[in-house]
Amino acid sequence: MTTAEQIRKVCNYASGDYDKPVTAPLYRPVSSVLSDFNKGNNKAQCRKELQDRLLYMTAIDKKRVIYTFLDGCR
C-alpha cells in the first residue's frame, strides 16, 4: 500500500466514513531492514524507513541503527 492510499484512507475516515477500520502499516523487522541496508538493496528506502521508525524502536534497535548510519559513508 502506498503512502497516498494510506492518506486517502485516513482522510476518508476523518470525513465521517467510520464503517471501515483504518489498518496500521505493517513494518518489516529492524534486523531485516538493516541487513538490506548493509547489502545495498534499495538503500534510500531502507534509510527512510529506519529514520521514520527510529523514535518508536527499542533502545537496542536504536543503537544498532545509529551505529549503522555512523559507519556508512553518508
N, C-alpha and C positions, 0 to 999 in steps of 0.2 A: 504494500500500500504506500503510495507516495505521500509526501507532505501535503500537497494540495488536496488530496482526498481526505486526509485527516482534518484539515482546516474546514473543509466543507461539512464534514460530519459534526464538528464542534459548532459551527455556525448554525446548522440546521437544528441542532439540539438547543442552542441558545434562543432561537426564534420561536420555540414552542413545540418542536417535534420531539415530545418526550416518550413516544412509543418505542423507539428503537434505542437500545443502550449504546453508548459510545465505548468502544473497546480500547484498552490501553495498548500502546505499541509493544510488540514483543522484541526483546533485545537478545542478541547472542551473548554467551558468557564472555566476561572480560578476557579470560585467558585465550579464547579463540580469536578475538579481535586483535589482541596483542601479537599473537603468532602470525596472523595475516599481515599486520603492520610491519613486523620484523622481516617477513619474507618478501615484502614489496608488493603484495597483492592489493591493488586498489588502496594505496597508502593514504590518499587525500580523504577518502570516505571513512576509513578507519580512524584517522586522526580527528575528523569532525565528530564522529560518534563518541569517541573517548572523551573529547572536550565537553560535549553536551552532557555526558553522564558522570563526569568527574565529581560533582558536588554530592551525588547520591550513592557513591561507592563506599565500600568498607575501607578502613584505614590501610589494610594490606594491599588492596587493589589500587588505591590512590598512590601508594608508594611505588608499586610496580609501573604504573602509567607514567608518573613523574620521572622516574629513573629512565624509562624507555625514551621519553621525549628529550631528556637531557643528554642521553647518549647519541641521539640522532644528529644529523648534520644541520637541521633547521633550528 
